[in-house]
Amino acid sequence: MQTHSPSRCGGKRLKNEFTRNDSTLPFVTVVTAVFNGQPYLAGCLESVLRQDYSNIEHIVMDGGSRDGTLDVLRQYDDRIAYWKSEPDKGVYEAWNKALEEARGEWICFLGVDDELLPGAVSAYMALAANNPQAEYLSSRVRWVHPSGYERTMGAPWTWRAFSRFMCIAHVGSMHRRSLFERLGIYDTSYRSAADYELLLRARGQLNAAYMPVTTVMMRAGGVSDGGAALVEAKCAKITSGGRNEALAELELQIARAKLMLRPLRRVLGRIADR
């Protein structure tokens, strides 16, 4: 008797169930890339499902997980727009695959261990309505470390700051579809800084809007949280942002020093909170 392996793709789209609920509202696509993310996946999915914005779809690209990730995806099969599991070369290839599937006018990227806070998407779409020329929207995120230390990150985009460091909070931020049509897709030769590199391509010509609202809970860790990411950021600044090599090297050394001081900052932060 022939047996069939469980499906490695699914979602409402494959059942001809459409996510768009209100043609008067901009359609939003949330993209999540995951690999062996079973402990956090349900929380991520629920944070999107709890949004009070009706015109939204969630696309999940799994890199061939070997834990319980696919079991969770199958449990949410009737609530996710589309999901697929196959080997990939990392998060940015997964994002590029998701861009081919995304139908939203606005697209955001949410890590499997991150969660959208209530009302986040509605707040972003209100920001978009008030800034019709904007092609990139950002806010603030609550960064949570396993030690219990938390801090809030995110600032308005300016080319002067962005050409030196990733001053914006990328997780959960919104990209108008036309931005990818103008700048292209993510460069998969980067392992941790392709999100920074893509926006650097715009140089000073990025139409951005910001709101001082915390929209995402972001857990510490991941490929973008370490020394290798700093080296990649330096390369991106020079090749795509036109940064002077000597300045980029100086900024790298300063960033490395700050990275080394992070444990001390966390200790001092916990003491200050007592």
For each residue, the residues with C-beta under 8 A, 3 or more apart:
1:
2:
3:
4:
5: 8
6: 70 74
7: 10 74
8: 5 70 84 85 86
9: 14 82 83 84 85
10: 7 14 73 74 77 80 82 83
11: 14 15 59 77 80 81 82 83
12: 15 17 18 19 78 79 80 81 82
13: 16 17 18 19 81 82
14: 9 10 11 82
15: 11 12 78
16: 13
17: 12 13 78
18: 12 13
19: 12 13 55 56 57 81
20: 23 27 55 57 103
21: 54 55
22: 25 54 55
23: 20
24:
25: 22 53 54 55 125
26: 55 104 105 106 125 128
27: 20 55 56 57 103 104 105 106
28: 53 55 56 57 104 105 106 107 108 121 124 125 174
29: 56 57 58 59 81 98 102 103 104 106 107 108
30: 48 56 57 58 59 107 108 109 110 116 121
31: 59 60 61 95 98 99 102 107 108 109 110
32: 44 45 58 59 60 61 109 110 111 112
33: 60 61 62 63 91 94 95 98 109 111 112
34: 37 41 60 61 62 63 65 69 112
35: 62 63 64 65 69
36: 65 66 67 69
37: 34 40 41 44 65 67 69 112 113
38: 41 65 67 68 69 71 72
39:
40: 37 43 44 112 113 219
41: 34 37 38 44 45 69 72 73 112
42: 45 46 72 75 76
43: 40 46 47 115
44: 32 37 40 41 47 48 110 111 112 113 114 115
45: 32 41 42 48 49 58 60 72 76 79 80
46: 42 43 49 50 115
47: 43 44 50 51 110 115 116 117
48: 30 44 45 51 56 58 110 116
49: 45 46 58 79
50: 46 47 116 118
51: 47 48 56 116 118 119 120 121 122
52: 118 119 121 122
53: 25 28 56 121 122 125
54: 21 22 25
55: 19 20 21 22 25 26 27 28
56: 19 27 28 29 30 48 51 53 104 121
57: 19 20 27 28 29 30 81 82 102 103 104
58: 29 30 32 45 48 49 80 81
59: 11 29 30 31 32 80 81 82 83 98 101 102
60: 31 32 33 34 45 73 80 82 83 84
61: 31 32 33 34 83 84 88 94 95 97 98
62: 33 34 35 65 69 70 73 83 84 85 86 94
63: 33 34 35 85 86 87 88 90 94
64: 35 85 86 87 88
65: 34 35 36 37 38 62 69 70 85
66: 36
67: 36 37 38
68: 38 71 72
69: 34 35 36 37 38 41 62 65 72 73 85
70: 6 8 62 65 73 74 85
71: 38 68 74 75
72: 38 41 42 45 68 69 75 76
73: 10 41 60 62 69 70 76 77 80 83 85
74: 6 7 10 70 71 77
75: 42 71 72
76: 42 45 72 73 79 80
77: 10 11 73 74 80 83
78: 12 15 17
79: 12 45 49 76
80: 10 11 12 45 58 59 60 73 76 77 83
81: 11 12 13 19 29 57 58 59
82: 9 10 11 12 13 14 57 59 60 101
83: 9 10 11 59 60 61 62 73 77 80
84: 8 9 60 61 62 97
85: 8 9 62 63 64 65 69 70 73
86: 8 62 63 64
87: 63 64
88: 61 63 64 93 94 97
89: 93 188
90: 63 93 94 188 191 223
91: 33 94 95 223
92: 95 96 186 187 188 190 191 194 195
93: 88 89 90 96 97 186 188
94: 33 61 62 63 88 90 91 97 98
95: 31 33 61 91 92 98 99 109 185 186
96: 92 93 99 100 185 186 188
97: 61 84 88 93 94 100 101
98: 29 31 33 59 61 94 95 101 102
99: 31 95 96 102 107 180 185
100: 96 97
101: 59 82 97 98
102: 29 31 57 59 98 99 107 177
103: 20 27 29 57
104: 26 27 28 29 56 57 107 177
105: 26 27 28 176 177
106: 26 27 28 29 124 125 128 137 174 175 176 177
107: 28 29 30 31 99 102 104 174 175 176 177 180
108: 28 29 30 31 124 172 173 174 175
109: 30 31 32 33 95 170 171 172 173 195
110: 30 31 32 44 47 48 114 115 116 171 172 216
111: 32 33 44 114 171 218 219 222
112: 32 33 34 37 40 41 44
113: 37 40 44 219 221 222
114: 44 110 111 171 172 216 217 218 219
115: 43 44 46 47 110 216 217
116: 30 47 48 50 51 110 120 121 172 215 216
117: 47 120 142 214 215 216 217
118: 50 51 52
119: 51 52 122 123
120: 51 116 117 123 124 139 172 215 216
121: 28 30 51 52 53 56 116 124 125
122: 51 52 53 119 125 126
123: 119 120 126 127 139 211 213 215
124: 28 106 108 120 121 127 128 137 139 174 211 215
125: 25 26 28 53 106 121 122 128 129
126: 122 123 129 130
127: 123 124 130 131 134 137 209 211
128: 26 106 124 125 131 132 134 137 174 176 209
129: 125 126 132
130: 126 127 209
131: 127 128 134 137 209
132: 128 129
133: 207
134: 127 128 131 137 176 207 208 209
135: 175 176 178 179 182 206 207 208
136: 157 173 174 175 176 179 199 206 207 208 209
137: 106 124 127 128 131 134 173 174 208 209 210 211
138: 154 156 157 168 169 170 173 174 208 209 210
139: 120 123 124 154 169 172 173 210 211 212 213 214 215 216
140: 152 153 154 169 212 213 214 215
141: 152 153 154 169 171 172 214 215 216 217 218
142: 117 150 151 152 214 216 217 218
143: 150 151 152 153 218 220
144: 149 150 217 218 219 220
145: 148 149 150 220 266
146: 219 220
147: 266 270
148: 145 270
149: 144 145 265 266 269 270
150: 142 143 144 145 269
151: 142 143 269
152: 140 141 142 143 214
153: 140 141 143 169 218
154: 138 139 140 141 168 169 210 214
155: 161 167 168 210
156: 138 168 208 210
157: 136 138 161 162 167 168 206 208 210
158: 161 162 167
159: 162 163 203 204 206
160: 163 164
161: 155 157 158 164 165 167
162: 157 158 159 165 166 167 168 199 200 206
163: 159 160 200 203 237 241 242 243
164: 160 161 167 237 243 247 251
165: 161 162 233 251 255
166: 162 170 196 233
167: 155 157 158 161 162 164
168: 138 154 155 156 157 162 173 208 210
169: 138 139 140 141 153 154 172 173 216 218
170: 109 138 166 173 195 196
171: 109 110 111 114 141 216 218
172: 108 109 110 114 116 120 139 141 169 215 216 218
173: 108 109 136 137 138 139 168 169 170
174: 28 106 107 108 124 128 136 137 138
175: 106 107 108 135 136 179 180
176: 105 106 107 128 134 135 136 179
177: 102 104 105 106 107 180 181
178: 135 181 182
179: 135 136 175 176 182 183 202
180: 99 107 175 177 183 184 185
181: 177 178
182: 135 178 179 202
183: 179 180 198 199 201 202
184: 180 198 201
185: 95 96 99 180 198
186: 92 93 95 96 190 194 195 197 198
187: 92 190 194 197 198
188: 89 90 92 93 96 194
189:
190: 92 186 187 193 194 197 232 236
191: 90 92 223 228 232
192: 223 224 226 228 229 232
193: 190 196 197 224 229 232 233 235 236
194: 92 186 187 188 190 197 198
195: 92 109 170 186 198 199 224
196: 166 170 193 199 200 233 236
197: 186 187 190 193 194 200 201 232 236 239 240
198: 183 184 185 186 187 194 195 201
199: 136 162 183 195 196 202 206
200: 162 163 196 197 203 236 237 240 241
201: 183 184 197 198 240
202: 179 182 183 199 205 206
203: 159 163 200 206 241 242
204: 159
205: 202
206: 135 136 157 159 162 199 202 203
207: 133 134 135 136
208: 134 135 136 137 138 156 157 168
209: 127 128 130 131 134 136 137 138
210: 137 138 139 154 155 156 157 168
211: 123 124 127 137 139
212: 139 140
213: 123 139 140
214: 117 139 140 141 142 152 154
215: 116 117 120 123 124 139 140 141 172
216: 110 114 115 116 117 120 139 141 142 169 171 172
217: 114 115 117 141 142 144
218: 111 114 141 142 143 144 153 169 171 172
219: 40 111 113 114 144 146
220: 143 144 145 146 225
221: 113 225
222: 111 113 225
223: 90 91 191 192 226 228 229
224: 192 193 195 229
225: 220 221 222 229
226: 192 223 229 230 259
227: 230 231 256 259
228: 191 192 223 231 232
229: 192 193 223 224 225 226 232 233
230: 226 227 233 234 252 255 256 259
231: 227 228 234 235 252
232: 190 191 192 193 197 228 229 235 236
233: 165 166 193 196 229 230 236 237 252 255
234: 230 231 237 238 248 249 251 252
235: 193 231 232 238 239
236: 190 193 196 197 200 232 233 239 240 241
237: 163 164 200 233 234 240 241 243 248 251
238: 234 235 241 242 243 244 245 248
239: 197 235 236
240: 197 200 201 236 237
241: 163 200 203 236 237 238
242: 163 203 238
243: 163 164 237 238 247 248
244: 238 247 248
245: 238 248 249
246: 249 250
247: 164 243 244 250 251
248: 234 237 238 243 244 245 251 252
249: 234 245 246 252 253
250: 246 247 253 254
251: 164 165 234 237 247 248 254 255
252: 230 231 233 234 248 249 255 256
253: 249 250 256 257
254: 250 251 257 258
255: 165 230 233 251 252 258 259
256: 227 230 252 253 259 260
257: 253 254 260 261
258: 254 255 261 262
259: 226 227 230 255 256 262
260: 256 257
261: 257 258 264 265
262: 258 259 265 266
263: 266 267
264: 261 267 268
265: 149 261 262 268 269
266: 145 147 149 262 263 269 270
267: 263 264 270 271
268: 264 265 271 272
269: 149 150 151 265 266 272 273
270: 147 148 149 266 267 273 274
271: 267 268 274
272: 268 269
273: 269 270
274: 270 271
